[in-house]
C-alpha cells in the first residue's frame, strides 16, 4: 500500500485517486504523524440486479408498465 505525505498527495491528488482505485487504498501521512486512508467507494449495483422473474422482461416492458401504472393514478 502506498504511503504519501500530505503535500505530495495534495499536489498529485488525481494520481492518488487512481492509485487508490488500483490498489484498494492509499495512506496519507501528515507532518504530525497521523495517517488517513483514501479508499474507493464500493460501486453500487442496481437494486434489481440478480432478481429472477418468471417472465423474460425487457427494460422497455418494465418502463411501459410503470407509465401505465402512473397514468391510472
N, C-alpha and C positions, 0 to 999 in steps of 0.2 A: 504494500500500500504506500502510495506516495505521501510524503510529509513535506509541506512547503511553509515558508514564512508568510506572515500576513501580507507583507509588502509584495512578495513575488506573486501571491495569489491575486491580489488586487490588480496588479499590472497585467496579469495574464488570465483574467477570470474566465474567458471563453474556453481557453485550453484546460482550465481546472474543471469546468463542467464536462468537457469532452472526456477527460481522463477519468472523472468520476463515473461517467456512464460506461466506459470501457472496463474499468477495474472494480466498480461497485462502490468505491468511496475514496475520498481524498481527505487527509488531515491537514488542517491549517493551524500553525503554531504562532501564538502571539509572543511578543517580547517578554511578557511576564511568565511565559511557560505554559499558559493554558492552551488546551487543544480543542479544536472544533472539527467535527466530521461533516463533510459535504457528501451527501449520497443522493442518487436519483430516486425520485418518487416512483413507486410501482406503477406500471402502466395499467390503466383501468380498462376493464373489459365491459362489454355491453351486459346489462343485467339479464338480457335474453339469450346470451350465448350459452350453448350447451343444453337448452331446453328441448326436449324431444316432444314432438306432436304426432298425432295420428294422421295428420294430413301433410302433404308436401306443400307448405305455404311459401309463397314468394313475398319479397318486400312489398311489391305493388299490391298484392292481395291484402296484406295487413293494413297498408295505408288506406286502401279503398274502404275496408271495414271500419276503420277509425273515422273516416269522413262521413260515412253513412250514419254511424252512431251519433256523431256530433250534430248532424243535420236533424236527426229525430228529436234531440233535446233542444 
